[in-house]
Amino acid sequence: MIKITSEELLRYLYKETSEQKAAIIRAALQTDWNLREAYEKLVNAAKNLNEISLSPRQETVNKILEYASKRQVPVS
């Protein structure tokens, strides 16, 4: 049995493996339930990452704008 690492699973998930390696991983996912479970966790984590919406706090934006207004360079 070939050992497939979590890094290889991640590359497979994002289609960054060679076709040969992808075929090996696909075959392993069909027979190795522990590997399949690990892959499903990666799939779910990737979906959750895509749903996260990040934005800075308003306080941070205000500080940046305040700093920028003090640093304006006059146009000649």
PDB file of N, H, CA, C and O in Angstrom:
ATOM      1  N   MET A   1       0.838  -1.177   0.000  1.00  0.00           N
ATOM      2  CA  MET A   1       0.000   0.000   0.000  1.00  0.00           C
ATOM      3  C   MET A   1       0.888   1.247   0.000  1.00  0.00           C
ATOM      4  O   MET A   1       1.861   1.329   0.750  1.00  0.00           O
ATOM      5  N   ILE A   2       0.543   2.204  -0.840  1.00  0.00           N
ATOM      6  H   ILE A   2      -0.248   2.137  -1.449  1.00  0.00           H
ATOM      7  CA  ILE A   2       1.297   3.441  -0.956  1.00  0.00           C
ATOM      8  C   ILE A   2       0.800   4.433   0.089  1.00  0.00           C
ATOM      9  O   ILE A   2      -0.405   4.614   0.265  1.00  0.00           O
ATOM     10  N   LYS A   3       1.732   5.067   0.773  1.00  0.00           N
ATOM     11  H   LYS A   3       2.710   4.920   0.630  1.00  0.00           H
ATOM     12  CA  LYS A   3       1.392   6.072   1.773  1.00  0.00           C
ATOM     13  C   LYS A   3       1.143   7.405   1.078  1.00  0.00           C
ATOM     14  O   LYS A   3       2.012   7.914   0.369  1.00  0.00           O
ATOM     15  N   ILE A   4      -0.037   7.964   1.283  1.00  0.00           N
ATOM     16  H   ILE A   4      -0.742   7.551   1.859  1.00  0.00           H
ATOM     17  CA  ILE A   4      -0.387   9.263   0.709  1.00  0.00           C
ATOM     18  C   ILE A   4      -0.492  10.259   1.852  1.00  0.00           C
ATOM     19  O   ILE A   4      -1.229  10.038   2.813  1.00  0.00           O
ATOM     20  N   THR A   5       0.246  11.351   1.745  1.00  0.00           N
ATOM     21  H   THR A   5       0.845  11.530   0.964  1.00  0.00           H
ATOM     22  CA  THR A   5       0.280  12.341   2.819  1.00  0.00           C
ATOM     23  C   THR A   5      -0.874  13.326   2.698  1.00  0.00           C
ATOM     24  O   THR A   5      -1.522  13.419   1.655  1.00  0.00           O
ATOM     25  N   SER A   6      -1.119  14.051   3.767  1.00  0.00           N
ATOM     26  H   SER A   6      -0.593  13.976   4.614  1.00  0.00           H
ATOM     27  CA  SER A   6      -2.165  15.077   3.728  1.00  0.00           C
ATOM     28  C   SER A   6      -1.800  16.187   2.747  1.00  0.00           C
ATOM     29  O   SER A   6      -2.680  16.798   2.142  1.00  0.00           O
ATOM     30  N   GLU A   7      -0.507  16.448   2.591  1.00  0.00           N
ATOM     31  H   GLU A   7       0.208  15.952   3.083  1.00  0.00           H
ATOM     32  CA  GLU A   7      -0.073  17.450   1.616  1.00  0.00           C
ATOM     33  C   GLU A   7      -0.426  17.010   0.195  1.00  0.00           C
ATOM     34  O   GLU A   7      -0.854  17.819  -0.628  1.00  0.00           O
ATOM     35  N   GLU A   8      -0.244  15.728  -0.080  1.00  0.00           N
ATOM     36  H   GLU A   8       0.104  15.071   0.588  1.00  0.00           H
ATOM     37  CA  GLU A   8      -0.599  15.206  -1.403  1.00  0.00           C
ATOM     38  C   GLU A   8      -2.111  15.262  -1.625  1.00  0.00           C
ATOM     39  O   GLU A   8      -2.572  15.557  -2.728  1.00  0.00           O
ATOM     40  N   LEU A   9      -2.876  14.976  -0.574  1.00  0.00           N
ATOM     41  H   LEU A   9      -2.502  14.736   0.321  1.00  0.00           H
ATOM     42  CA  LEU A   9      -4.327  15.085  -0.685  1.00  0.00           C
ATOM     43  C   LEU A   9      -4.747  16.524  -0.975  1.00  0.00           C
ATOM     44  O   LEU A   9      -5.655  16.769  -1.770  1.00  0.00           O
ATOM     45  N   LEU A  10      -4.088  17.452  -0.335  1.00  0.00           N
ATOM     46  H   LEU A  10      -3.351  17.254   0.310  1.00  0.00           H
ATOM     47  CA  LEU A  10      -4.395  18.858  -0.552  1.00  0.00           C
ATOM     48  C   LEU A  10      -4.071  19.274  -1.984  1.00  0.00           C
ATOM     49  O   LEU A  10      -4.850  19.981  -2.623  1.00  0.00           O
ATOM     50  N   ARG A  11      -2.929  18.835  -2.479  1.00  0.00           N
ATOM     51  H   ARG A  11      -2.296  18.260  -1.960  1.00  0.00           H
ATOM     52  CA  ARG A  11      -2.572  19.114  -3.873  1.00  0.00           C
ATOM     53  C   ARG A  11      -3.590  18.486  -4.827  1.00  0.00           C
ATOM     54  O   ARG A  11      -3.956  19.088  -5.837  1.00  0.00           O
ATOM     55  N   TYR A  12      -4.040  17.284  -4.506  1.00  0.00           N
ATOM     56  H   TYR A  12      -3.743  16.795  -3.686  1.00  0.00           H
ATOM     57  CA  TYR A  12      -5.050  16.614  -5.324  1.00  0.00           C
ATOM     58  C   TYR A  12      -6.352  17.411  -5.310  1.00  0.00           C
ATOM     59  O   TYR A  12      -6.984  17.591  -6.351  1.00  0.00           O
ATOM     60  N   LEU A  13      -6.746  17.879  -4.149  1.00  0.00           N
ATOM     61  H   LEU A  13      -6.233  17.733  -3.303  1.00  0.00           H
ATOM     62  CA  LEU A  13      -7.976  18.656  -4.008  1.00  0.00           C
ATOM     63  C   LEU A  13      -7.956  19.890  -4.905  1.00  0.00           C
ATOM     64  O   LEU A  13      -8.960  20.226  -5.533  1.00  0.00           O
ATOM     65  N   TYR A  14      -6.815  20.556  -4.958  1.00  0.00           N
ATOM     66  H   TYR A  14      -6.000  20.283  -4.448  1.00  0.00           H
ATOM     67  CA  TYR A  14      -6.682  21.776  -5.762  1.00  0.00           C
ATOM     68  C   TYR A  14      -6.146  21.497  -7.175  1.00  0.00           C
ATOM     69  O   TYR A  14      -5.725  22.412  -7.882  1.00  0.00           O
ATOM     70  N   LYS A  15      -6.170  20.221  -7.569  1.00  0.00           N
ATOM     71  H   LYS A  15      -6.513  19.477  -6.995  1.00  0.00           H
ATOM     72  CA  LYS A  15      -5.759  19.792  -8.920  1.00  0.00           C
ATOM     73  C   LYS A  15      -4.339  20.239  -9.265  1.00  0.00           C
ATOM     74  O   LYS A  15      -4.071  20.743 -10.355  1.00  0.00           O
ATOM     75  N   GLU A  16      -3.448  20.038  -8.307  1.00  0.00           N
ATOM     76  H   GLU A  16      -3.666  19.629  -7.421  1.00  0.00           H
ATOM     77  CA  GLU A  16      -2.040  20.407  -8.480  1.00  0.00           C
ATOM     78  C   GLU A  16      -1.130  19.182  -8.527  1.00  0.00           C
ATOM     79  O   GLU A  16       0.073  19.289  -8.289  1.00  0.00           O
ATOM     80  N   THR A  17      -1.703  18.024  -8.831  1.00  0.00           N
ATOM     81  H   THR A  17      -2.680  17.937  -9.024  1.00  0.00           H
ATOM     82  CA  THR A  17      -0.909  16.801  -8.945  1.00  0.00           C
ATOM     83  C   THR A  17      -0.826  16.393 -10.412  1.00  0.00           C
ATOM     84  O   THR A  17      -1.641  16.806 -11.238  1.00  0.00           O
ATOM     85  N   SER A  18       0.163  15.584 -10.709  1.00  0.00           N
ATOM     86  H   SER A  18       0.824  15.249 -10.038  1.00  0.00           H
ATOM     87  CA  SER A  18       0.249  15.038 -12.063  1.00  0.00           C
ATOM     88  C   SER A  18      -0.926  14.081 -12.267  1.00  0.00           C
ATOM     89  O   SER A  18      -1.533  13.617 -11.302  1.00  0.00           O
ATOM     90  N   GLU A  19      -1.239  13.793 -13.520  1.00  0.00           N
ATOM     91  H   GLU A  19      -0.746  14.170 -14.304  1.00  0.00           H
ATOM     92  CA  GLU A  19      -2.334  12.864 -13.801  1.00  0.00           C
ATOM     93  C   GLU A  19      -2.030  11.480 -13.232  1.00  0.00           C
ATOM     94  O   GLU A  19      -2.934  10.785 -12.766  1.00  0.00           O
ATOM     95  N   GLN A  20      -0.762  11.082 -13.270  1.00  0.00           N
ATOM     96  H   GLN A  20      -0.029  11.646 -13.648  1.00  0.00           H
ATOM     97  CA  GLN A  20      -0.368   9.782 -12.719  1.00  0.00           C
ATOM     98  C   GLN A  20      -0.619   9.732 -11.216  1.00  0.00           C
ATOM     99  O   GLN A  20      -1.182   8.763 -10.706  1.00  0.00           O
ATOM    100  N   LYS A  21      -0.201  10.779 -10.509  1.00  0.00           N
ATOM    101  H   LYS A  21       0.256  11.567 -10.923  1.00  0.00           H
ATOM    102  CA  LYS A  21      -0.396  10.825  -9.054  1.00  0.00           C
ATOM    103  C   LYS A  21      -1.882  10.929  -8.717  1.00  0.00           C
ATOM    104  O   LYS A  21      -2.346  10.326  -7.749  1.00  0.00           O
ATOM    105  N   ALA A  22      -2.622  11.689  -9.512  1.00  0.00           N
ATOM    106  H   ALA A  22      -2.245  12.179 -10.298  1.00  0.00           H
ATOM    107  CA  ALA A  22      -4.063  11.816  -9.285  1.00  0.00           C
ATOM    108  C   ALA A  22      -4.754  10.462  -9.421  1.00  0.00           C
ATOM    109  O   ALA A  22      -5.660  10.145  -8.651  1.00  0.00           O
ATOM    110  N   ALA A  23      -4.333   9.673 -10.388  1.00  0.00           N
ATOM    111  H   ALA A  23      -3.597   9.931 -11.014  1.00  0.00           H
ATOM    112  CA  ALA A  23      -4.910   8.335 -10.581  1.00  0.00           C
ATOM    113  C   ALA A  23      -4.619   7.443  -9.378  1.00  0.00           C
ATOM    114  O   ALA A  23      -5.482   6.678  -8.946  1.00  0.00           O
ATOM    115  N   ILE A  24      -3.425   7.539  -8.849  1.00  0.00           N
ATOM    116  H   ILE A  24      -2.725   8.161  -9.201  1.00  0.00           H
ATOM    117  CA  ILE A  24      -3.051   6.748  -7.665  1.00  0.00           C
ATOM    118  C   ILE A  24      -3.909   7.152  -6.474  1.00  0.00           C
ATOM    119  O   ILE A  24      -4.395   6.304  -5.725  1.00  0.00           O
ATOM    120  N   ILE A  25      -4.085   8.454  -6.310  1.00  0.00           N
ATOM    121  H   ILE A  25      -3.690   9.143  -6.918  1.00  0.00           H
ATOM    122  CA  ILE A  25      -4.876   8.950  -5.176  1.00  0.00           C
ATOM    123  C   ILE A  25      -6.344   8.548  -5.349  1.00  0.00           C
ATOM    124  O   ILE A  25      -6.979   8.115  -4.387  1.00  0.00           O
ATOM    125  N   ARG A  26      -6.888   8.684  -6.555  1.00  0.00           N
ATOM    126  H   ARG A  26      -6.373   9.036  -7.336  1.00  0.00           H
ATOM    127  CA  ARG A  26      -8.282   8.273  -6.801  1.00  0.00           C
ATOM    128  C   ARG A  26      -8.487   6.802  -6.444  1.00  0.00           C
ATOM    129  O   ARG A  26      -9.473   6.440  -5.802  1.00  0.00           O
ATOM    130  N   ALA A  27      -7.556   5.970  -6.862  1.00  0.00           N
ATOM    131  H   ALA A  27      -6.755   6.264  -7.383  1.00  0.00           H
ATOM    132  CA  ALA A  27      -7.661   4.536  -6.567  1.00  0.00           C
ATOM    133  C   ALA A  27      -7.593   4.292  -5.061  1.00  0.00           C
ATOM    134  O   ALA A  27      -8.344   3.478  -4.523  1.00  0.00           O
ATOM    135  N   ALA A  28      -6.696   4.994  -4.390  1.00  0.00           N
ATOM    136  H   ALA A  28      -6.085   5.654  -4.827  1.00  0.00           H
ATOM    137  CA  ALA A  28      -6.551   4.827  -2.940  1.00  0.00           C
ATOM    138  C   ALA A  28      -7.803   5.302  -2.205  1.00  0.00           C
ATOM    139  O   ALA A  28      -8.197   4.708  -1.201  1.00  0.00           O
ATOM    140  N   LEU A  29      -8.427   6.369  -2.701  1.00  0.00           N
ATOM    141  H   LEU A  29      -8.107   6.851  -3.517  1.00  0.00           H
ATOM    142  CA  LEU A  29      -9.642   6.882  -2.064  1.00  0.00           C
ATOM    143  C   LEU A  29     -10.798   5.888  -2.170  1.00  0.00           C
ATOM    144  O   LEU A  29     -11.715   5.908  -1.349  1.00  0.00           O
ATOM    145  N   GLN A  30     -10.751   5.030  -3.169  1.00  0.00           N
ATOM    146  H   GLN A  30     -10.006   5.014  -3.836  1.00  0.00           H
ATOM    147  CA  GLN A  30     -11.801   4.026  -3.343  1.00  0.00           C
ATOM    148  C   GLN A  30     -11.691   2.875  -2.343  1.00  0.00           C
ATOM    149  O   GLN A  30     -12.689   2.229  -2.023  1.00  0.00           O
ATOM    150  N   THR A  31     -10.485   2.621  -1.853  1.00  0.00           N
ATOM    151  H   THR A  31      -9.674   3.145  -2.113  1.00  0.00           H
ATOM    152  CA  THR A  31     -10.280   1.450  -0.997  1.00  0.00           C
ATOM    153  C   THR A  31      -9.890   1.768   0.441  1.00  0.00           C
ATOM    154  O   THR A  31     -10.116   0.955   1.337  1.00  0.00           O
ATOM    155  N   ASP A  32      -9.312   2.933   0.669  1.00  0.00           N
ATOM    156  H   ASP A  32      -9.129   3.593  -0.059  1.00  0.00           H
ATOM    157  CA  ASP A  32      -8.821   3.281   2.008  1.00  0.00           C
ATOM    158  C   ASP A  32      -9.789   4.262   2.670  1.00  0.00           C
ATOM    159  O   ASP A  32      -9.794   5.450   2.350  1.00  0.00           O
ATOM    160  N   TRP A  33     -10.599   3.758   3.589  1.00  0.00           N
ATOM    161  H   TRP A  33     -10.595   2.792   3.849  1.00  0.00           H
ATOM    162  CA  TRP A  33     -11.633   4.596   4.201  1.00  0.00           C
ATOM    163  C   TRP A  33     -11.048   5.664   5.110  1.00  0.00           C
ATOM    164  O   TRP A  33     -11.635   6.738   5.243  1.00  0.00           O
ATOM    165  N   ASN A  34      -9.920   5.404   5.733  1.00  0.00           N
ATOM    166  H   ASN A  34      -9.443   4.532   5.625  1.00  0.00           H
ATOM    167  CA  ASN A  34      -9.277   6.437   6.555  1.00  0.00           C
ATOM    168  C   ASN A  34      -8.787   7.593   5.679  1.00  0.00           C
ATOM    169  O   ASN A  34      -8.913   8.762   6.043  1.00  0.00           O
ATOM    170  N   LEU A  35      -8.235   7.246   4.536  1.00  0.00           N
ATOM    171  H   LEU A  35      -8.132   6.296   4.241  1.00  0.00           H
ATOM    172  CA  LEU A  35      -7.781   8.264   3.594  1.00  0.00           C
ATOM    173  C   LEU A  35      -8.979   9.046   3.069  1.00  0.00           C
ATOM    174  O   LEU A  35      -8.921  10.269   2.943  1.00  0.00           O
ATOM    175  N   ARG A  36     -10.057   8.343   2.765  1.00  0.00           N
ATOM    176  H   ARG A  36     -10.104   7.350   2.868  1.00  0.00           H
ATOM    177  CA  ARG A  36     -11.274   8.998   2.267  1.00  0.00           C
ATOM    178  C   ARG A  36     -11.819   9.984   3.305  1.00  0.00           C
ATOM    179  O   ARG A  36     -12.252  11.084   2.961  1.00  0.00           O
ATOM    180  N   GLU A  37     -11.793   9.579   4.573  1.00  0.00           N
ATOM    181  H   GLU A  37     -11.441   8.686   4.852  1.00  0.00           H
ATOM    182  CA  GLU A  37     -12.262  10.457   5.644  1.00  0.00           C
ATOM    183  C   GLU A  37     -11.384  11.707   5.751  1.00  0.00           C
ATOM    184  O   GLU A  37     -11.896  12.815   5.913  1.00  0.00           O
ATOM    185  N   ALA A  38     -10.080  11.532   5.661  1.00  0.00           N
ATOM    186  H   ALA A  38      -9.664  10.632   5.529  1.00  0.00           H
ATOM    187  CA  ALA A  38      -9.155  12.668   5.705  1.00  0.00           C
ATOM    188  C   ALA A  38      -9.404  13.603   4.530  1.00  0.00           C
ATOM    189  O   ALA A  38      -9.365  14.823   4.682  1.00  0.00           O
ATOM    190  N   TYR A  39      -9.663  13.022   3.345  1.00  0.00           N
ATOM    191  H   TYR A  39      -9.694  12.030   3.222  1.00  0.00           H
ATOM    192  CA  TYR A  39      -9.937  13.827   2.152  1.00  0.00           C
ATOM    193  C   TYR A  39     -11.239  14.612   2.318  1.00  0.00           C
ATOM    194  O   TYR A  39     -11.303  15.789   1.963  1.00  0.00           O
ATOM    195  N   GLU A  40     -12.256  13.977   2.845  1.00  0.00           N
ATOM    196  H   GLU A  40     -12.204  13.020   3.133  1.00  0.00           H
ATOM    197  CA  GLU A  40     -13.538  14.658   3.055  1.00  0.00           C
ATOM    198  C   GLU A  40     -13.395  15.814   4.040  1.00  0.00           C
ATOM    199  O   GLU A  40     -14.045  16.847   3.879  1.00  0.00           O
ATOM    200  N   LYS A  41     -12.559  15.651   5.045  1.00  0.00           N
ATOM    201  H   LYS A  41     -12.031  14.812   5.176  1.00  0.00           H
ATOM    202  CA  LYS A  41     -12.303  16.751   5.987  1.00  0.00           C
ATOM    203  C   LYS A  41     -11.643  17.923   5.271  1.00  0.00           C
ATOM    204  O   LYS A  41     -11.977  19.080   5.526  1.00  0.00           O
ATOM    205  N   LEU A  42     -10.707  17.623   4.378  1.00  0.00           N
ATOM    206  H   LEU A  42     -10.435  16.684   4.171  1.00  0.00           H
ATOM    207  CA  LEU A  42     -10.064  18.693   3.602  1.00  0.00           C
ATOM    208  C   LEU A  42     -11.072  19.385   2.690  1.00  0.00           C
ATOM    209  O   LEU A  42     -11.055  20.609   2.559  1.00  0.00           O
ATOM    210  N   VAL A  43     -11.942  18.614   2.063  1.00  0.00           N
ATOM    211  H   VAL A  43     -11.956  17.619   2.169  1.00  0.00           H
ATOM    212  CA  VAL A  43     -12.964  19.186   1.185  1.00  0.00           C
ATOM    213  C   VAL A  43     -13.865  20.132   1.979  1.00  0.00           C
ATOM    214  O   VAL A  43     -14.158  21.241   1.531  1.00  0.00           O
ATOM    215  N   ASN A  44     -14.301  19.692   3.153  1.00  0.00           N
ATOM    216  H   ASN A  44     -14.064  18.792   3.517  1.00  0.00           H
ATOM    217  CA  ASN A  44     -15.166  20.530   3.984  1.00  0.00           C
ATOM    218  C   ASN A  44     -14.443  21.780   4.471  1.00  0.00           C
ATOM    219  O   ASN A  44     -15.026  22.863   4.515  1.00  0.00           O
ATOM    220  N   ALA A  45     -13.187  21.630   4.831  1.00  0.00           N
ATOM    221  H   ALA A  45     -12.713  20.750   4.795  1.00  0.00           H
ATOM    222  CA  ALA A  45     -12.411  22.790   5.278  1.00  0.00           C
ATOM    223  C   ALA A  45     -12.247  23.798   4.144  1.00  0.00           C
ATOM    224  O   ALA A  45     -12.339  25.004   4.372  1.00  0.00           O
ATOM    225  N   ALA A  46     -12.006  23.319   2.933  1.00  0.00           N
ATOM    226  H   ALA A  46     -11.931  22.339   2.747  1.00  0.00           H
ATOM    227  CA  ALA A  46     -11.866  24.206   1.779  1.00  0.00           C
ATOM    228  C   ALA A  46     -13.167  24.948   1.514  1.00  0.00           C
ATOM    229  O   ALA A  46     -13.147  26.139   1.201  1.00  0.00           O
ATOM    230  N   LYS A  47     -14.294  24.261   1.636  1.00  0.00           N
ATOM    231  H   LYS A  47     -14.310  23.294   1.891  1.00  0.00           H
ATOM    232  CA  LYS A  47     -15.592  24.920   1.448  1.00  0.00           C
ATOM    233  C   LYS A  47     -15.801  26.003   2.497  1.00  0.00           C
ATOM    234  O   LYS A  47     -16.280  27.093   2.184  1.00  0.00           O
ATOM    235  N   ASN A  48     -15.443  25.703   3.740  1.00  0.00           N
ATOM    236  H   ASN A  48     -15.054  24.817   3.994  1.00  0.00           H
ATOM    237  CA  ASN A  48     -15.603  26.685   4.811  1.00  0.00           C
ATOM    238  C   ASN A  48     -14.704  27.894   4.598  1.00  0.00           C
ATOM    239  O   ASN A  48     -15.104  29.021   4.891  1.00  0.00           O
ATOM    240  N   LEU A  49     -13.508  27.676   4.098  1.00  0.00           N
ATOM    241  H   LEU A  49     -13.183  26.760   3.861  1.00  0.00           H
ATOM    242  CA  LEU A  49     -12.602  28.793   3.821  1.00  0.00           C
ATOM    243  C   LEU A  49     -13.180  29.709   2.750  1.00  0.00           C
ATOM    244  O   LEU A  49     -13.035  30.929   2.831  1.00  0.00           O
ATOM    245  N   ASN A  50     -13.826  29.133   1.758  1.00  0.00           N
ATOM    246  H   ASN A  50     -13.943  28.142   1.693  1.00  0.00           H
ATOM    247  CA  ASN A  50     -14.402  29.929   0.686  1.00  0.00           C
ATOM    248  C   ASN A  50     -15.586  30.765   1.160  1.00  0.00           C
ATOM    249  O   ASN A  50     -15.930  31.763   0.528  1.00  0.00           O
ATOM    250  N   GLU A  51     -16.210  30.369   2.262  1.00  0.00           N
ATOM    251  H   GLU A  51     -15.930  29.558   2.775  1.00  0.00           H
ATOM    252  CA  GLU A  51     -17.378  31.077   2.769  1.00  0.00           C
ATOM    253  C   GLU A  51     -17.022  32.181   3.758  1.00  0.00           C
ATOM    254  O   GLU A  51     -17.880  32.989   4.112  1.00  0.00           O
ATOM    255  N   ILE A  52     -15.778  32.227   4.206  1.00  0.00           N
ATOM    256  H   ILE A  52     -15.081  31.570   3.918  1.00  0.00           H
ATOM    257  CA  ILE A  52     -15.373  33.222   5.191  1.00  0.00           C
ATOM    258  C   ILE A  52     -15.253  34.578   4.524  1.00  0.00           C
ATOM    259  O   ILE A  52     -14.669  34.719   3.449  1.00  0.00           O
ATOM    260  N   SER A  53     -15.820  35.564   5.186  1.00  0.00           N
ATOM    261  H   SER A  53     -16.295  35.449   6.059  1.00  0.00           H
ATOM    262  CA  SER A  53     -15.717  36.931   4.693  1.00  0.00           C
ATOM    263  C   SER A  53     -14.969  37.744   5.745  1.00  0.00           C
ATOM    264  O   SER A  53     -15.423  37.886   6.880  1.00  0.00           O
ATOM    265  N   LEU A  54     -13.835  38.264   5.352  1.00  0.00           N
ATOM    266  H   LEU A  54     -13.466  38.149   4.430  1.00  0.00           H
ATOM    267  CA  LEU A  54     -13.016  39.021   6.285  1.00  0.00           C
ATOM    268  C   LEU A  54     -13.022  40.495   5.916  1.00  0.00           C
ATOM    269  O   LEU A  54     -12.991  40.858   4.740  1.00  0.00           O
ATOM    270  N   SER A  55     -13.062  41.320   6.923  1.00  0.00           N
ATOM    271  H   SER A  55     -13.088  41.025   7.878  1.00  0.00           H
ATOM    272  CA  SER A  55     -12.935  42.758   6.704  1.00  0.00           C
ATOM    273  C   SER A  55     -12.337  43.364   7.974  1.00  0.00           C
ATOM    274  O   SER A  55     -12.532  42.845   9.073  1.00  0.00           O
ATOM    275  N   PRO A  56     -11.609  44.466   7.808  1.00  0.00           N
ATOM    276  CA  PRO A  56     -10.988  45.078   8.984  1.00  0.00           C
ATOM    277  C   PRO A  56     -12.040  45.764   9.852  1.00  0.00           C
ATOM    278  O   PRO A  56     -13.123  46.118   9.386  1.00  0.00           O
ATOM    279  N   ARG A  57     -11.694  45.939  11.107  1.00  0.00           N
ATOM    280  H   ARG A  57     -10.814  45.651  11.485  1.00  0.00           H
ATOM    281  CA  ARG A  57     -12.579  46.684  12.000  1.00  0.00           C
ATOM    282  C   ARG A  57     -12.630  48.136  11.544  1.00  0.00           C
ATOM    283  O   ARG A  57     -11.672  48.643  10.959  1.00  0.00           O
ATOM    284  N   GLN A  58     -13.731  48.794  11.807  1.00  0.00           N
ATOM    285  H   GLN A  58     -14.510  48.382  12.282  1.00  0.00           H
ATOM    286  CA  GLN A  58     -13.883  50.190  11.410  1.00  0.00           C
ATOM    287  C   GLN A  58     -12.816  51.056  12.073  1.00  0.00           C
ATOM    288  O   GLN A  58     -12.338  52.015  11.467  1.00  0.00           O
ATOM    289  N   GLU A  59     -12.440  50.735  13.295  1.00  0.00           N
ATOM    290  H   GLU A  59     -12.829  49.956  13.787  1.00  0.00           H
ATOM    291  CA  GLU A  59     -11.392  51.477  14.008  1.00  0.00           C
ATOM    292  C   GLU A  59     -10.074  51.433  13.221  1.00  0.00           C
ATOM    293  O   GLU A  59      -9.373  52.440  13.125  1.00  0.00           O
ATOM    294  N   THR A  60      -9.748  50.291  12.673  1.00  0.00           N
ATOM    295  H   THR A  60     -10.317  49.472  12.750  1.00  0.00           H
ATOM    296  CA  THR A  60      -8.521  50.142  11.889  1.00  0.00           C
ATOM    297  C   THR A  60      -8.575  50.986  10.620  1.00  0.00           C
ATOM    298  O   THR A  60      -7.605  51.657  10.269  1.00  0.00           O
ATOM    299  N   VAL A  61      -9.715  50.945   9.939  1.00  0.00           N
ATOM    300  H   VAL A  61     -10.503  50.400  10.225  1.00  0.00           H
ATOM    301  CA  VAL A  61      -9.881  51.748   8.721  1.00  0.00           C
ATOM    302  C   VAL A  61      -9.734  53.230   9.055  1.00  0.00           C
ATOM    303  O   VAL A  61      -9.064  53.968   8.331  1.00  0.00           O
ATOM    304  N   ASN A  62     -10.351  53.662  10.138  1.00  0.00           N
ATOM    305  H   ASN A  62     -10.895  53.062  10.726  1.00  0.00           H
ATOM    306  CA  ASN A  62     -10.277  55.072  10.536  1.00  0.00           C
ATOM    307  C   ASN A  62      -8.842  55.500  10.829  1.00  0.00           C
ATOM    308  O   ASN A  62      -8.440  56.603  10.458  1.00  0.00           O
ATOM    309  N   LYS A  63      -8.075  54.652  11.483  1.00  0.00           N
ATOM    310  H   LYS A  63      -8.402  53.756  11.784  1.00  0.00           H
ATOM    311  CA  LYS A  63      -6.686  54.983  11.783  1.00  0.00           C
ATOM    312  C   LYS A  63      -5.858  55.102  10.504  1.00  0.00           C
ATOM    313  O   LYS A  63      -5.021  55.997  10.387  1.00  0.00           O
ATOM    314  N   ILE A  64      -6.086  54.215   9.563  1.00  0.00           N
ATOM    315  H   ILE A  64      -6.766  53.488   9.659  1.00  0.00           H
ATOM    316  CA  ILE A  64      -5.361  54.280   8.291  1.00  0.00           C
ATOM    317  C   ILE A  64      -5.711  55.560   7.543  1.00  0.00           C
ATOM    318  O   ILE A  64      -4.831  56.241   7.017  1.00  0.00           O
ATOM    319  N   LEU A  65      -6.997  55.882   7.499  1.00  0.00           N
ATOM    320  H   LEU A  65      -7.712  55.329   7.927  1.00  0.00           H
ATOM    321  CA  LEU A  65      -7.418  57.107   6.813  1.00  0.00           C
ATOM    322  C   LEU A  65      -6.860  58.350   7.499  1.00  0.00           C
ATOM    323  O   LEU A  65      -6.448  59.302   6.836  1.00  0.00           O
ATOM    324  N   GLU A  66      -6.848  58.336   8.821  1.00  0.00           N
ATOM    325  H   GLU A  66      -7.182  57.563   9.360  1.00  0.00           H
ATOM    326  CA  GLU A  66      -6.286  59.463   9.577  1.00  0.00           C
ATOM    327  C   GLU A  66      -4.798  59.618   9.279  1.00  0.00           C
ATOM    328  O   GLU A  66      -4.328  60.732   9.048  1.00  0.00           O
ATOM    329  N   TYR A  67      -4.070  58.538   9.282  1.00  0.00           N
ATOM    330  H   TYR A  67      -4.453  57.633   9.470  1.00  0.00           H
ATOM    331  CA  TYR A  67      -2.640  58.577   8.979  1.00  0.00           C
ATOM    332  C   TYR A  67      -2.401  59.074   7.552  1.00  0.00           C
ATOM    333  O   TYR A  67      -1.513  59.893   7.313  1.00  0.00           O
ATOM    334  N   ALA A  68      -3.191  58.579   6.618  1.00  0.00           N
ATOM    335  H   ALA A  68      -3.912  57.914   6.812  1.00  0.00           H
ATOM    336  CA  ALA A  68      -3.041  58.972   5.225  1.00  0.00           C
ATOM    337  C   ALA A  68      -3.322  60.458   5.022  1.00  0.00           C
ATOM    338  O   ALA A  68      -2.659  61.116   4.221  1.00  0.00           O
ATOM    339  N   SER A  69      -4.299  60.979   5.744  1.00  0.00           N
ATOM    340  H   SER A  69      -4.838  60.445   6.395  1.00  0.00           H
ATOM    341  CA  SER A  69      -4.618  62.395   5.580  1.00  0.00           C
ATOM    342  C   SER A  69      -3.504  63.293   6.110  1.00  0.00           C
ATOM    343  O   SER A  69      -3.337  64.413   5.629  1.00  0.00           O
ATOM    344  N   LYS A  70      -2.765  62.832   7.065  1.00  0.00           N
ATOM    345  H   LYS A  70      -2.901  61.921   7.456  1.00  0.00           H
ATOM    346  CA  LYS A  70      -1.651  63.607   7.623  1.00  0.00           C
ATOM    347  C   LYS A  70      -0.429  63.542   6.729  1.00  0.00           C
ATOM    348  O   LYS A  70       0.448  64.401   6.816  1.00  0.00           O
ATOM    349  N   ARG A  71      -0.358  62.532   5.868  1.00  0.00           N
ATOM    350  H   ARG A  71      -1.070  61.834   5.797  1.00  0.00           H
ATOM    351  CA  ARG A  71       0.833  62.295   5.042  1.00  0.00           C
ATOM    352  C   ARG A  71       0.647  62.720   3.585  1.00  0.00           C
ATOM    353  O   ARG A  71       1.435  62.338   2.720  1.00  0.00           O
ATOM    354  N   GLN A  72      -0.380  63.499   3.317  1.00  0.00           N
ATOM    355  H   GLN A  72      -1.020  63.809   4.020  1.00  0.00           H
ATOM    356  CA  GLN A  72      -0.593  63.904   1.930  1.00  0.00           C
ATOM    357  C   GLN A  72       0.545  64.776   1.433  1.00  0.00           C
ATOM    358  O   GLN A  72       1.014  65.669   2.139  1.00  0.00           O
ATOM    359  N   VAL A  73       0.978  64.513   0.230  1.00  0.00           N
ATOM    360  H   VAL A  73       0.598  63.788  -0.343  1.00  0.00           H
ATOM    361  CA  VAL A  73       2.059  65.269  -0.400  1.00  0.00           C
ATOM    362  C   VAL A  73       1.411  66.299  -1.333  1.00  0.00           C
ATOM    363  O   VAL A  73       0.576  65.934  -2.161  1.00  0.00           O
ATOM    364  N   PRO A  74       1.783  67.580  -1.213  1.00  0.00           N
ATOM    365  CA  PRO A  74       1.189  68.586  -2.090  1.00  0.00           C
ATOM    366  C   PRO A  74       1.548  68.329  -3.551  1.00  0.00           C
ATOM    367  O   PRO A  74       2.674  67.940  -3.862  1.00  0.00           O
ATOM    368  N   VAL A  75       0.587  68.549  -4.440  1.00  0.00           N
ATOM    369  H   VAL A  75      -0.327  68.865  -4.187  1.00  0.00           H
ATOM    370  CA  VAL A  75       0.787  68.371  -5.869  1.00  0.00           C
ATOM    371  C   VAL A  75       1.379  69.657  -6.439  1.00  0.00           C
ATOM    372  O   VAL A  75       0.863  70.740  -6.161  1.00  0.00           O
ATOM    373  N   SER A  76       2.450  69.567  -7.227  1.00  0.00           N
ATOM    374  H   SER A  76       2.869  68.688  -7.452  1.00  0.00           H
ATOM    375  CA  SER A  76       3.079  70.754  -7.782  1.00  0.00           C
ATOM    376  C   SER A  76       2.619  71.003  -9.186  1.00  0.00           C
ATOM    377  O   SER A  76       3.050  71.969  -9.815  1.00  0.00           O
TER     378      SER A  76
END
